[in-house]
Amino acid sequence: MNIHPRPFDHPDAVKLNTQVQLEYAERYGDEGDVTPLDPSMFRPPNGLYLLAYDALDRPVATGGWRAQDHNDLGYSDGDAELKRMFVIPEGRGNGLARRILAALEDDARAAGRTRMVLETGTRQPEAIALYTSSGYSPCEKFGHYRTYESSRCYAKPLR
């Protein structure tokens, strides 16, 4: 597998974002993640978006981070927020999510971010298992879904 930085609006990113939104809708019975996102949020040095490709150059996984600082949505100064971590069903179980997560943490750390944060949900037990086994701990809720009962927020110090 090869992992490459790509713009959030790259055609392969759009393709996988459509797939993850369908999965969110299936799991939660709604329209998917409606957190406002813009491609500029993932441009270095204030973010990064990664795509993983298989041996046939097909996109199989994504993940990104965007800078956050103290605001009324519950973020803290120095936060890097993990967004759109996704591996297509056929690519799961090969360690891709862990590789992307590690690359994103390294990049956010190099950009001076002090904490990686993420929001997931109770109907994504695989995601919760990935994050807790990677050193993430539950934290105070933040972001668009902070008032939802099914929302779970996690954080990991980057220093």
C-alpha positions, 0 to 999 in steps of 0.5 A: 500500500502507498499513502500519499497526501492529496487535496480533500477535494481530489476525485479519489478523496471525493469517491471515498468520502461518498462511501464513508458518508453512505456507511455513516448513514447506514449505521446511524440512519441519517444523512451522514456526517454533516460537520462543515468541512472545506478543502482549505482546512486540510492544507499544510501547515494547518492540516493534511489529508492522506489517501492510501492506494493498493497495488492496482492504484485504487484508493482504499483508505483516507484520513486527515487532520485539521488545526483547531484552537479554543472556540465555542465548539469545545476545542482547545488551543493546539488541537489537531482534529482527526477527520474522515478516517475510513478504509473500504470494507475490502481493505480492512484488517490490513493495518491501513488505518493504523498507518494513516493514523500514525502518519497524521499524528506525526505530521500534526506533531511536526506542525506544532499541534499538541493534542490529537482529538477525534469524534466518533460514535457508539455505532462504530466499535471498530473505530473506538477499538482502534483509537483506544488501542492507539493511546486515545482516551475519552475526553470532554465532548467537542465539535458538531455532534457534542450534544448527541448521546451517541457521540464519543470524543477521544484525545491523545497528547502529541508531545 
